[in-house]
Amino acid sequence: MLTLNSNQRQYLRRLAHDLKPVVQIGKQGLSSTVVAAVAAALDAHELIKVKFGEFKEERRELTDQLVADTEATLVALVGNVAILYRPSRLDDKQVIVLPR
């Protein structure tokens, strides 16, 4: 897992501001299908939003589990939306350059 400093987190939050949630956590909870969808979205986009439609009270625990399963970094948890970042594992898809 990548460790972000406050400048990097703020930069990623600004980039994520206009993004729509790519994945929603619904009635099924955090299934292997959801984890695979998040991992694929991170490879394609690097920075994504995940919305919690259900399990709003458990969103912190579910986010921690999702971060561990996908080897991503939690940028922020705002309301019922988690912002996740992971540099793309595909070299040609890596587009976000973090400030120092």
ABEGO torsion letter per residue (X at the ends): XBBBBAAAAAAAAAAAAABBBABBBBAAEBBAAAAAAAAAAAAAAGBBBBBBABGAAAAAAAAAAAAAAAGBBBABBBEABBBBBBBBABAAABABBBBX
